Amino acid sequence: MEEIKIQTKKREEFIDITKEIEKKIEGHTGIVFLQVPHTTAAITINENADPTVETDMIRKLKELIPKNDDYEHLEGNSDSHLKTSLFGSTQIIYVENGNINLGTWQGIFFCEFDGPRNRNLQIKKI
């Protein structure tokens, strides 16, 4: 297993990590399992051609799951846990000769919901 270290800068952000993953899987053919070992961060695949997609997603998430609500969890980050559960902590991608099988406009994003923090992404090639 390998890891990518990620330093997030905002409380909520989507970081395109496609290129970092491509470096880690150079020459590999098979599947790659990606896992975020954190309860307030996630991973997703979405459009990486237009940065307004990220802006729209974060705005809508804040509307749907506000930071301050009638939560019982005392740490003040219940919204982060909920957002993480919606997105999920894993992705499986198919790889052929080091090339990720993604659509033309797709990229792999690390989703931060309780930053800024030092994070890890685990990568397992199969």
Secondary structure by P-SEA (a helix, b strand, c coil): cbbbbbbbcccbbbbbaaaaaaaaacccccbbbbbbccccccccccccccaaaaaaaaaaaaaacccccccccccccaaaaaaaaaaccbbbbbbccccccccccbbbbbccccccccbbbbbbcc
